[in-house]
Amino acid sequence: MELRHLRYFIAVAEDLHFGRAAERLHIAQQPLSRQIRDLETELGVELFYRTKRTVRLTEIGQAFLIEARKTLKQAEQAVLLAQRMGQGEIGRLAIGFTGPALNKVLPKIVRQFKQRHPKVELALERLQTNEQVKALRAGEIHAGLLHPPIDDDTLLLETIDREKLVVVLPDTHELAQELKPISLKVLANESFVLFPRQVGPVLYDQIIGLCQKSGFSPKIVQEVISQQTILGLVAVGIGITLIHASVQTVGQAGVVVRDLLEPTPELELAIAWSPTVTNPLLPSLLEIVREIVA
């Protein structure tokens, strides 16, 4: 049985006349009669009482008409749903992001995306870079805002932002009143709060190397992942930190942010996705990201 059989049946059931139904369907009467006979044969029941002058629905036909209309309506809704999803009107898009992405570009991306796709469910999940790579591989997210380099050449990446490092001090620190850039050399005896190396080994090693170039190895007293937790520990005097400059947008009480005198490594932010993703909303997301970057 095909959907056209249901359409033919409903037309005849509504008109109770094969000739008029055939005109409405834009087919000849004889093929229409044959299609209805084929449908009855497939079902093993009679749907119509036929005489030379009249056509009436059987009781089975009356019951079948109710369900046939439901089936056609559901099929039409399925077609409409697929078309709307294909056109990006509805659907779901899952995006992973890190703290620095939340500080800078993510709010702009979300605002633009919601303006263009107000009925789309945008699922945002805060994940570290290595977690995003796993989620992209598994198809759990459609795109990720993460920090290169990554150990996966199957994913596509586009760099969208770079930012320098700054030093964050407790507001009670003796250097807190210093408005000029601070030299790393004066931080040699400080305690440091940093992110764990496994979160970003390249940047971590660059930070250690930067300190060693200034004549010391940093005394790391605490390692935590969350930027909010790092700032909180600095605020209560556990130590100081070197962190991405966009952290200034967080507005943590009890800390001050100062530029460094020495050139610093840059934290790179990229959007990553798998070329196998078929979500029709992904091209729109990439277009919005490129517009914001431009």
Secondary structure, DSSP 8 states (H G I E B T S, - for coil): --HHHHHHHHHHHHHS-HHHHHHHHTS-HHHHHHHHHHHHHHHTS--EEE-SS-EEE-HHHHHHHHHHHHHHHHHHHHHHHHHHHHTTSSEEEEEEE-HHHHHTHHHHHHHHHHHH-TTEEEEEEE--HHHHHHHHHHTS-SEEEE-S--S-TTSEEEEEEEE-EEEEEETTSTTTT--S-B-GGGGTT-EEEE--GGG-HHHHHHHHHHHHHTT---EEEEE-S-HHHHHHHHHTTS-BEEEEGGGGGG--TTEEEE-BSS----EEEEEEE-TT---TTHHHHHHHHHHHH-
